[in-house]
Amino acid sequence: MQTGYTATARALHWIVALIVLGMIPAGKIMVEEGLPRGLQDALFLFHKNAGVIVLVLMIVRLVWRWLNPPPPLPASVPEWQARAAHLTHVLLYALIFVMAVSGYVRVVAGGFPLELTDALGLPRLLPKVESLGNAASTVHYLAHYAVIALIALHIGAALFHGIVRRDGVFGRMWRG
């Protein structure tokens, strides 16, 4: 029986995690008043384009997870923790999709450039509609609080299992 995640699942997890963990402070800092224009532009450039990459990687993750279900949790994990872990993963996936899609809608409907997709010659999936861009901005802003809370919960639970319980849960994603 498989006890750890596949190498592909682990790679996708850690790549997305690193990008998202970089996007959070970039997103917070880039909207600060009085920021030097060059730094602000660089942060917007990173944040917008990293969001597109995260969206693509999350689609790949979802397909990979569907084709390669995660290994079962160790029998020592209480049922309530297993349910909480499952719910947390579902919500993280859903909210990361919400963040990526609302970010894309904000940029495209707001009429702003999306350098990565523009450079690839990909068509914009939406016309410029200021009100839609503003609504997406609100969704993006509100959802980021939930994403940060779930990431903190996820990291806390992983550390709890890795340091306190030492029950193999953490190692499933770390070493496979």
C-alpha positions as a Markdown table, in Angstrom:
| # | Residue | x | y | z |
|---|---|---|---|---|
| 1 | Met | 0.0 | 0.0 | 0.0 |
| 2 | Gln | 1.2 | 3.5 | -0.9 |
| 3 | Thr | 2.0 | 5.5 | 2.2 |
| 4 | Gly | 3.4 | 8.7 | 0.6 |
| 5 | Tyr | 2.4 | 11.0 | -2.2 |
| 6 | Thr | 3.9 | 10.5 | -5.6 |
| 7 | Ala | 6.9 | 12.5 | -6.7 |
| 8 | Thr | 4.7 | 14.4 | -9.1 |
| 9 | Ala | 2.2 | 15.3 | -6.4 |
| 10 | Arg | 5.0 | 16.4 | -4.1 |
| 11 | Ala | 6.6 | 18.5 | -6.8 |
| 12 | Leu | 3.3 | 20.2 | -7.7 |
| 13 | His | 2.5 | 20.8 | -4.0 |
| 14 | Trp | 5.8 | 22.4 | -3.2 |
| 15 | Ile | 6.0 | 24.5 | -6.4 |
| 16 | Val | 2.5 | 25.9 | -5.8 |
| 17 | Ala | 3.2 | 26.4 | -2.1 |
| 18 | Leu | 6.4 | 28.4 | -2.8 |
| 19 | Ile | 4.7 | 30.5 | -5.4 |
| 20 | Val | 1.6 | 31.2 | -3.3 |
| 21 | Leu | 3.8 | 32.0 | -0.2 |
| 22 | Gly | 5.7 | 34.5 | -2.4 |
| 23 | Met | 2.5 | 36.0 | -3.8 |
| 24 | Ile | 1.0 | 36.8 | -0.4 |
| 25 | Pro | 3.5 | 39.3 | 0.7 |
| 26 | Ala | 3.9 | 40.6 | -2.8 |
| 27 | Gly | 0.1 | 41.2 | -3.0 |
| 28 | Lys | 0.1 | 42.9 | 0.4 |
| 29 | Ile | 3.1 | 45.2 | -0.4 |
| 30 | Met | 2.2 | 46.1 | -4.0 |
| 31 | Val | -0.9 | 48.1 | -2.9 |
| 32 | Glu | 0.9 | 50.1 | -0.3 |
| 33 | Glu | 0.8 | 53.9 | -0.7 |
| 34 | Gly | 4.2 | 55.6 | -1.3 |
| 35 | Leu | 5.9 | 52.5 | -2.7 |
| 36 | Pro | 8.6 | 53.3 | -5.3 |
| 37 | Arg | 7.0 | 52.9 | -8.7 |
| 38 | Gly | 9.6 | 50.5 | -10.0 |
| 39 | Leu | 9.1 | 48.2 | -7.0 |
| 40 | Gln | 5.4 | 48.4 | -7.2 |
| 41 | Asp | 5.4 | 47.6 | -11.0 |
| 42 | Ala | 7.7 | 44.6 | -10.3 |
| 43 | Leu | 5.4 | 43.3 | -7.6 |
| 44 | Phe | 2.3 | 43.7 | -9.7 |
| 45 | Leu | 4.1 | 41.9 | -12.6 |
| 46 | Phe | 5.1 | 39.0 | -10.4 |
| 47 | His | 1.8 | 38.7 | -8.6 |
| 48 | Lys | -0.4 | 38.8 | -11.8 |
| 49 | Asn | 1.7 | 36.4 | -13.8 |
| 50 | Ala | 2.4 | 34.0 | -10.9 |
| 51 | Gly | -1.4 | 33.8 | -10.5 |
| 52 | Val | -1.7 | 32.5 | -14.1 |
| 53 | Ile | 1.0 | 30.0 | -13.4 |
| 54 | Val | -0.7 | 28.9 | -10.1 |
| 55 | Leu | -4.0 | 28.5 | -12.0 |
| 56 | Val | -2.4 | 26.2 | -14.6 |
| 57 | Leu | -0.5 | 24.2 | -11.9 |
| 58 | Met | -3.7 | 23.8 | -9.8 |
| 59 | Ile | -5.6 | 22.4 | -12.8 |
| 60 | Val | -2.7 | 20.0 | -13.3 |
| 61 | Arg | -2.8 | 19.1 | -9.6 |
| 62 | Leu | -6.5 | 18.5 | -9.6 |
| 63 | Val | -6.2 | 16.2 | -12.6 |
| 64 | Trp | -3.2 | 14.4 | -11.1 |
| 65 | Arg | -5.0 | 14.0 | -7.8 |
| 66 | Trp | -8.1 | 12.6 | -9.6 |
| 67 | Leu | -5.9 | 10.1 | -11.5 |
| 68 | Asn | -3.7 | 9.3 | -8.5 |
| 69 | Pro | -5.7 | 9.5 | -5.3 |
| 70 | Pro | -3.7 | 10.5 | -2.2 |
| 71 | Pro | -2.5 | 7.8 | 0.1 |
| 72 | Pro | -4.7 | 7.0 | 3.1 |
| 73 | Leu | -3.8 | 8.7 | 6.4 |
| 74 | Pro | -2.2 | 6.4 | 9.0 |
| 75 | Ala | -4.7 | 4.5 | 11.2 |
| 76 | Ser | -3.5 | 6.5 | 14.2 |
| 77 | Val | -5.1 | 9.7 | 12.9 |
| 78 | Pro | -8.5 | 10.2 | 14.6 |
| 79 | Glu | -11.5 | 10.3 | 12.4 |
| 80 | Trp | -12.2 | 14.0 | 13.2 |
| 81 | Gln | -8.7 | 15.0 | 12.2 |
| 82 | Ala | -9.0 | 13.0 | 8.9 |
| 83 | Arg | -12.3 | 14.8 | 8.2 |
| 84 | Ala | -10.8 | 18.2 | 9.1 |
| 85 | Ala | -7.8 | 17.5 | 6.8 |
| 86 | His | -10.0 | 16.6 | 3.9 |
| 87 | Leu | -12.2 | 19.7 | 4.4 |
| 88 | Thr | -9.1 | 21.9 | 4.6 |
| 89 | His | -7.7 | 20.5 | 1.4 |
| 90 | Val | -11.0 | 20.9 | -0.4 |
| 91 | Leu | -11.3 | 24.5 | 0.8 |
| 92 | Leu | -7.6 | 25.3 | -0.1 |
| 93 | Tyr | -8.1 | 24.0 | -3.6 |
| 94 | Ala | -11.3 | 25.8 | -4.0 |
| 95 | Leu | -10.0 | 29.1 | -2.6 |
| 96 | Ile | -6.8 | 29.0 | -4.6 |
| 97 | Phe | -9.0 | 28.6 | -7.7 |
| 98 | Val | -11.2 | 31.5 | -6.5 |
| 99 | Met | -8.1 | 33.6 | -6.0 |
| 100 | Ala | -6.6 | 32.8 | -9.4 |
| 101 | Val | -9.8 | 33.3 | -11.3 |
| 102 | Ser | -10.9 | 36.4 | -9.5 |
| 103 | Gly | -7.4 | 37.8 | -10.0 |
| 104 | Tyr | -7.5 | 37.0 | -13.7 |
| 105 | Val | -11.0 | 38.6 | -14.1 |
| 106 | Arg | -9.8 | 41.7 | -12.1 |
| 107 | Val | -6.9 | 42.2 | -14.5 |
| 108 | Val | -8.6 | 41.4 | -17.8 |
| 109 | Ala | -12.0 | 43.0 | -17.1 |
| 110 | Gly | -10.1 | 46.0 | -15.6 |
| 111 | Gly | -8.3 | 46.4 | -18.9 |
| 112 | Phe | -4.8 | 45.9 | -17.4 |
| 113 | Pro | -2.1 | 44.0 | -19.2 |
| 114 | Leu | -1.4 | 40.3 | -18.3 |
| 115 | Glu | 2.1 | 40.1 | -19.6 |
| 116 | Leu | 2.5 | 36.3 | -19.7 |
| 117 | Thr | -0.7 | 35.5 | -21.6 |
| 118 | Asp | -0.3 | 38.6 | -23.8 |
| 119 | Ala | 3.3 | 37.5 | -24.7 |
| 120 | Leu | 2.0 | 34.0 | -25.6 |
| 121 | Gly | -0.6 | 35.6 | -27.8 |
| 122 | Leu | -3.4 | 34.0 | -25.8 |
| 123 | Pro | -6.8 | 35.7 | -26.3 |
| 124 | Arg | -8.4 | 37.5 | -23.4 |
| 125 | Leu | -11.4 | 35.5 | -22.2 |
| 126 | Leu | -13.3 | 38.6 | -21.1 |
| 127 | Pro | -13.9 | 42.1 | -22.5 |
| 128 | Lys | -13.0 | 45.2 | -20.5 |
| 129 | Val | -15.9 | 45.7 | -18.1 |
| 130 | Glu | -15.0 | 48.0 | -15.2 |
| 131 | Ser | -17.8 | 46.8 | -12.9 |
| 132 | Leu | -16.9 | 43.2 | -13.4 |
| 133 | Gly | -13.2 | 44.0 | -12.6 |
| 134 | Asn | -14.2 | 45.8 | -9.5 |
| 135 | Ala | -16.4 | 42.9 | -8.3 |
| 136 | Ala | -13.6 | 40.4 | -8.9 |
| 137 | Ser | -11.3 | 42.7 | -7.0 |
| 138 | Thr | -13.6 | 42.5 | -4.0 |
| 139 | Val | -13.8 | 38.8 | -4.2 |
| 140 | His | -10.0 | 38.5 | -4.5 |
| 141 | Tyr | -9.5 | 40.8 | -1.5 |
| 142 | Leu | -12.0 | 39.0 | 0.8 |
| 143 | Ala | -10.9 | 35.5 | -0.2 |
| 144 | His | -7.2 | 36.2 | 0.5 |
| 145 | Tyr | -8.0 | 36.3 | 4.3 |
| 146 | Ala | -9.5 | 32.8 | 4.1 |
| 147 | Val | -6.6 | 31.5 | 2.1 |
| 148 | Ile | -4.1 | 32.9 | 4.6 |
| 149 | Ala | -6.1 | 31.4 | 7.5 |
| 150 | Leu | -6.3 | 28.0 | 5.8 |
| 151 | Ile | -2.6 | 28.0 | 4.9 |
| 152 | Ala | -1.7 | 28.8 | 8.5 |
| 153 | Leu | -4.0 | 25.9 | 9.7 |
| 154 | His | -2.5 | 23.6 | 7.1 |
| 155 | Ile | 1.1 | 24.4 | 8.1 |
| 156 | Gly | 0.2 | 24.2 | 11.8 |
| 157 | Ala | -1.4 | 20.8 | 11.4 |
| 158 | Ala | 1.6 | 19.5 | 9.3 |
| 159 | Leu | 4.1 | 20.7 | 11.9 |
| 160 | Phe | 1.9 | 19.2 | 14.7 |
| 161 | His | 2.0 | 15.8 | 12.9 |
| 162 | Gly | 5.7 | 16.1 | 12.0 |
| 163 | Ile | 7.0 | 17.4 | 15.4 |
| 164 | Val | 4.6 | 16.4 | 18.1 |
| 165 | Arg | 2.8 | 13.3 | 16.9 |
| 166 | Arg | 5.5 | 12.0 | 14.6 |
| 167 | Asp | 2.9 | 9.8 | 13.0 |
| 168 | Gly | 4.1 | 9.8 | 9.4 |
| 169 | Val | 1.5 | 12.3 | 8.1 |
| 170 | Phe | 4.2 | 15.1 | 7.5 |
| 171 | Gly | 6.6 | 12.6 | 5.8 |
| 172 | Arg | 4.0 | 11.7 | 3.2 |
| 173 | Met | 4.4 | 15.0 | 1.5 |
| 174 | Trp | 7.9 | 15.7 | 2.5 |
| 175 | Arg | 9.7 | 12.5 | 1.5 |
| 176 | Gly | 6.9 | 10.5 | -0.1 |
